[in-house]
Amino acid sequence: MTSPTLSDVARAAGVSYATADRVINNRGNVAEKSIAKVREAVAALGYVRNVAAANLSRGRVYRLAFLIPRGSNAFFNRIRQHIEHTAAHQATERVTAEVIEVAAFAVEGLQDSISDLLERDFDGVAIVGLQSAALEVPLAALRDKGVAVVGLVSDLPQAARAAYIGIDNIAAGRTAGRMVGLAHGGRGGRVQTFAGSLDARDHAERLTGFREVLQTDFPQLELLDPIMTKDDAQVLNAQTRQALGQTELTALYNVGAGNSGLIAALQEERGTRPFCVVHELVAHSRQALLERHIDLVIDQRPDVEINRAFTVLRALIDQKELPPMPDLVPTIYVRDNLPADTLTDKMKAKIDD
């Protein structure tokens, strides 16, 4: 038995093929009475819209944008590379992707960048978000225009986006807290944390999870107030040196980026250095693990996140149900389980966090 076609739907609804097509593909300018008839016919016949055929007939191009913090942050360099590679791979499927750089941790800058998208012809955008009510109005305007919006790595206000693509950052922080607590072997100590900004939801949630575990399961550890660094390697280097010089620390945890500065400070430590946990496996954190300057890296697998972002945005644009996807679980790396290093020397030279 053949599947019902759009012509069958139009015939059953008593409308023209063009009217049925406008309803099915949400093109507007159709009377409510006709819309109801077409939808009744779709339900009665069990018609399933052929997205690929519709896109081909209309010459559909998926125009995607990715709003990424600018700078030399090694993690976001990885993100940019994965966007470029995935877009090149999907070019034959009429997918284009543009990376738009925005100031890191700047709510007003992100607000302006989102507003600027209203003047561009994008179908979907993935945004490394911040938590601010100031973003809700431009995001609502973007969605009202028909643009699919998802949060990427760090979430947007939940009511203003259709999906979030990233790890459970509270769980990631709790994992870091568990590792720090176990490393102390029941002994007391003082723990210093660093964050780029608490406006970034991923940073705030990691700190929350970290704090929860230490307070509940390792109360003998003193957790100092977090130091804000804007993910700037030079700032992190100076703040690490100052913290190490002012008090005897037994552990360090950086929830964000700028780790090359942290590593440089630890390389100059004489004697026993603090136990150290950072995020994201990039060239310098990998090398620091091998050289025993840090102890553990929690990586959120940005290649998987970007592949998923393309998939989710295309499904939202096509008005399809999102495919079932398992939770993104971060990977814990120590010096003993590092994957093969696939970065070329040229790519390594470009990464400077």
PEQUI-V695776 format. One record per residue. N is the residue number from 1. RES is the residue in three letters. SS is DSSP state (H for helix, E for strand, C for the rest). Layout:
n=N res=RES ss=SS
n=N res=RES ss=SS
//
This chain:
n=1 res=MET ss=C
n=2 res=THR ss=C
n=3 res=SER ss=C
n=4 res=PRO ss=C
n=5 res=THR ss=C
n=6 res=LEU ss=H
n=7 res=SER ss=H
n=8 res=ASP ss=H
n=9 res=VAL ss=H
n=10 res=ALA ss=H
n=11 res=ARG ss=H
n=12 res=ALA ss=H
n=13 res=ALA ss=H
n=14 res=GLY ss=C
n=15 res=VAL ss=C
n=16 res=SER ss=C
n=17 res=TYR ss=H
n=18 res=ALA ss=H
n=19 res=THR ss=H
n=20 res=ALA ss=H
n=21 res=ASP ss=H
n=22 res=ARG ss=H
n=23 res=VAL ss=H
n=24 res=ILE ss=H
n=25 res=ASN ss=C
n=26 res=ASN ss=C
n=27 res=ARG ss=C
n=28 res=GLY ss=C
n=29 res=ASN ss=C
n=30 res=VAL ss=C
n=31 res=ALA ss=C
n=32 res=GLU ss=H
n=33 res=LYS ss=H
n=34 res=SER ss=H
n=35 res=ILE ss=H
n=36 res=ALA ss=H
n=37 res=LYS ss=H
n=38 res=VAL ss=H
n=39 res=ARG ss=H
n=40 res=GLU ss=H
n=41 res=ALA ss=H
n=42 res=VAL ss=H
n=43 res=ALA ss=H
n=44 res=ALA ss=H
n=45 res=LEU ss=H
n=46 res=GLY ss=C
n=47 res=TYR ss=C
n=48 res=VAL ss=C
n=49 res=ARG ss=C
n=50 res=ASN ss=C
n=51 res=VAL ss=H
n=52 res=ALA ss=H
n=53 res=ALA ss=H
n=54 res=ALA ss=H
n=55 res=ASN ss=H
n=56 res=LEU ss=H
n=57 res=SER ss=H
n=58 res=ARG ss=H
n=59 res=GLY ss=C
n=60 res=ARG ss=C
n=61 res=VAL ss=C
n=62 res=TYR ss=E
n=63 res=ARG ss=E
n=64 res=LEU ss=E
n=65 res=ALA ss=E
n=66 res=PHE ss=E
n=67 res=LEU ss=E
n=68 res=ILE ss=E
n=69 res=PRO ss=E
n=70 res=ARG ss=C
n=71 res=GLY ss=C
n=72 res=SER ss=C
n=73 res=ASN ss=C
n=74 res=ALA ss=H
n=75 res=PHE ss=H
n=76 res=PHE ss=H
n=77 res=ASN ss=H
n=78 res=ARG ss=H
n=79 res=ILE ss=H
n=80 res=ARG ss=H
n=81 res=GLN ss=H
n=82 res=HIS ss=H
n=83 res=ILE ss=H
n=84 res=GLU ss=H
n=85 res=HIS ss=H
n=86 res=THR ss=H
n=87 res=ALA ss=H
n=88 res=ALA ss=H
n=89 res=HIS ss=H
n=90 res=GLN ss=C
n=91 res=ALA ss=H
n=92 res=THR ss=H
n=93 res=GLU ss=H
n=94 res=ARG ss=C
n=95 res=VAL ss=E
n=96 res=THR ss=E
n=97 res=ALA ss=E
n=98 res=GLU ss=E
n=99 res=VAL ss=E
n=100 res=ILE ss=E
n=101 res=GLU ss=E
n=102 res=VAL ss=E
n=103 res=ALA ss=C
n=104 res=ALA ss=C
n=105 res=PHE ss=C
n=106 res=ALA ss=C
n=107 res=VAL ss=H
n=108 res=GLU ss=H
n=109 res=GLY ss=H
n=110 res=LEU ss=H
n=111 res=GLN ss=H
n=112 res=ASP ss=H
n=113 res=SER ss=H
n=114 res=ILE ss=H
n=115 res=SER ss=H
n=116 res=ASP ss=H
n=117 res=LEU ss=H
n=118 res=LEU ss=C
n=119 res=GLU ss=C
n=120 res=ARG ss=C
n=121 res=ASP ss=C
n=122 res=PHE ss=C
n=123 res=ASP ss=C
n=124 res=GLY ss=E
n=125 res=VAL ss=E
n=126 res=ALA ss=E
n=127 res=ILE ss=E
n=128 res=VAL ss=C
n=129 res=GLY ss=C
n=130 res=LEU ss=C
n=131 res=GLN ss=C
n=132 res=SER ss=C
n=133 res=ALA ss=C
n=134 res=ALA ss=H
n=135 res=LEU ss=H
n=136 res=GLU ss=H
n=137 res=VAL ss=H
n=138 res=PRO ss=H
n=139 res=LEU ss=H
n=140 res=ALA ss=H
n=141 res=ALA ss=H
n=142 res=LEU ss=H
n=143 res=ARG ss=H
n=144 res=ASP ss=H
n=145 res=LYS ss=C
n=146 res=GLY ss=C
n=147 res=VAL ss=C
n=148 res=ALA ss=E
n=149 res=VAL ss=E
n=150 res=VAL ss=E
n=151 res=GLY ss=E
n=152 res=LEU ss=E
n=153 res=VAL ss=C
n=154 res=SER ss=C
n=155 res=ASP ss=C
n=156 res=LEU ss=C
n=157 res=PRO ss=C
n=158 res=GLN ss=H
n=159 res=ALA ss=H
n=160 res=ALA ss=H
n=161 res=ARG ss=C
n=162 res=ALA ss=C
n=163 res=ALA ss=E
n=164 res=TYR ss=E
n=165 res=ILE ss=E
n=166 res=GLY ss=C
n=167 res=ILE ss=C
n=168 res=ASP ss=C
n=169 res=ASN ss=H
n=170 res=ILE ss=H
n=171 res=ALA ss=H
n=172 res=ALA ss=H
n=173 res=GLY ss=H
n=174 res=ARG ss=H
n=175 res=THR ss=H
n=176 res=ALA ss=H
n=177 res=GLY ss=H
n=178 res=ARG ss=H
n=179 res=MET ss=H
n=180 res=VAL ss=H
n=181 res=GLY ss=H
n=182 res=LEU ss=H
n=183 res=ALA ss=H
n=184 res=HIS ss=C
n=185 res=GLY ss=C
n=186 res=GLY ss=C
n=187 res=ARG ss=C
n=188 res=GLY ss=C
n=189 res=GLY ss=E
n=190 res=ARG ss=E
n=191 res=VAL ss=E
n=192 res=GLN ss=E
n=193 res=THR ss=E
n=194 res=PHE ss=E
n=195 res=ALA ss=E
n=196 res=GLY ss=C
n=197 res=SER ss=C
n=198 res=LEU ss=C
n=199 res=ASP ss=C
n=200 res=ALA ss=C
n=201 res=ARG ss=H
n=202 res=ASP ss=H
n=203 res=HIS ss=H
n=204 res=ALA ss=H
n=205 res=GLU ss=H
n=206 res=ARG ss=H
n=207 res=LEU ss=H
n=208 res=THR ss=H
n=209 res=GLY ss=H
n=210 res=PHE ss=H
n=211 res=ARG ss=H
n=212 res=GLU ss=H
n=213 res=VAL ss=H
n=214 res=LEU ss=H
n=215 res=GLN ss=H
n=216 res=THR ss=H
n=217 res=ASP ss=H
n=218 res=PHE ss=C
n=219 res=PRO ss=C
n=220 res=GLN ss=C
n=221 res=LEU ss=E
n=222 res=GLU ss=E
n=223 res=LEU ss=E
n=224 res=LEU ss=C
n=225 res=ASP ss=C
n=226 res=PRO ss=C
n=227 res=ILE ss=E
n=228 res=MET ss=E
n=229 res=THR ss=C
n=230 res=LYS ss=C
n=231 res=ASP ss=C
n=232 res=ASP ss=C
n=233 res=ALA ss=H
n=234 res=GLN ss=H
n=235 res=VAL ss=H
n=236 res=LEU ss=H
n=237 res=ASN ss=H
n=238 res=ALA ss=H
n=239 res=GLN ss=H
n=240 res=THR ss=H
n=241 res=ARG ss=H
n=242 res=GLN ss=H
n=243 res=ALA ss=H
n=244 res=LEU ss=H
n=245 res=GLY ss=H
n=246 res=GLN ss=H
n=247 res=THR ss=C
n=248 res=GLU ss=C
n=249 res=LEU ss=C
n=250 res=THR ss=C
n=251 res=ALA ss=E
n=252 res=LEU ss=E
n=253 res=TYR ss=E
n=254 res=ASN ss=E
n=255 res=VAL ss=C
n=256 res=GLY ss=C
n=257 res=ALA ss=C
n=258 res=GLY ss=C
n=259 res=ASN ss=H
n=260 res=SER ss=H
n=261 res=GLY ss=H
n=262 res=LEU ss=H
n=263 res=ILE ss=H
n=264 res=ALA ss=H
n=265 res=ALA ss=H
n=266 res=LEU ss=H
n=267 res=GLN ss=H
n=268 res=GLU ss=C
n=269 res=GLU ss=C
n=270 res=ARG ss=C
n=271 res=GLY ss=C
n=272 res=THR ss=C
n=273 res=ARG ss=C
n=274 res=PRO ss=C
n=275 res=PHE ss=E
n=276 res=CYS ss=E
n=277 res=VAL ss=E
n=278 res=VAL ss=E
n=279 res=HIS ss=E
n=280 res=GLU ss=C
n=281 res=LEU ss=C
n=282 res=VAL ss=C
n=283 res=ALA ss=H
n=284 res=HIS ss=H
n=285 res=SER ss=H
n=286 res=ARG ss=H
n=287 res=GLN ss=H
n=288 res=ALA ss=H
n=289 res=LEU ss=H
n=290 res=LEU ss=H
n=291 res=GLU ss=C
n=292 res=ARG ss=C
n=293 res=HIS ss=C
n=294 res=ILE ss=C
n=295 res=ASP ss=C
n=296 res=LEU ss=E
n=297 res=VAL ss=E
n=298 res=ILE ss=E
n=299 res=ASP ss=E
n=300 res=GLN ss=C
n=301 res=ARG ss=C
n=302 res=PRO ss=H
n=303 res=ASP ss=H
n=304 res=VAL ss=H
n=305 res=GLU ss=H
n=306 res=ILE ss=H
n=307 res=ASN ss=H
n=308 res=ARG ss=H
n=309 res=ALA ss=H
n=310 res=PHE ss=H
n=311 res=THR ss=H
n=312 res=VAL ss=H
n=313 res=LEU ss=H
n=314 res=ARG ss=H
n=315 res=ALA ss=H
n=316 res=LEU ss=H
n=317 res=ILE ss=H
n=318 res=ASP ss=C
n=319 res=GLN ss=C
n=320 res=LYS ss=C
n=321 res=GLU ss=C
n=322 res=LEU ss=C
n=323 res=PRO ss=C
n=324 res=PRO ss=C
n=325 res=MET ss=C
n=326 res=PRO ss=C
n=327 res=ASP ss=C
n=328 res=LEU ss=C
n=329 res=VAL ss=C
n=330 res=PRO ss=C
n=331 res=THR ss=E
n=332 res=ILE ss=E
n=333 res=TYR ss=E
n=334 res=VAL ss=C
n=335 res=ARG ss=C
n=336 res=ASP ss=C
n=337 res=ASN ss=C
n=338 res=LEU ss=C
n=339 res=PRO ss=C
n=340 res=ALA ss=C
n=341 res=ASP ss=C
n=342 res=THR ss=C
n=343 res=LEU ss=C
n=344 res=THR ss=C
n=345 res=ASP ss=H
n=346 res=LYS ss=H
n=347 res=MET ss=H
n=348 res=LYS ss=H
n=349 res=ALA ss=H
n=350 res=LYS ss=H
n=351 res=ILE ss=C
n=352 res=ASP ss=C
n=353 res=ASP ss=C
//
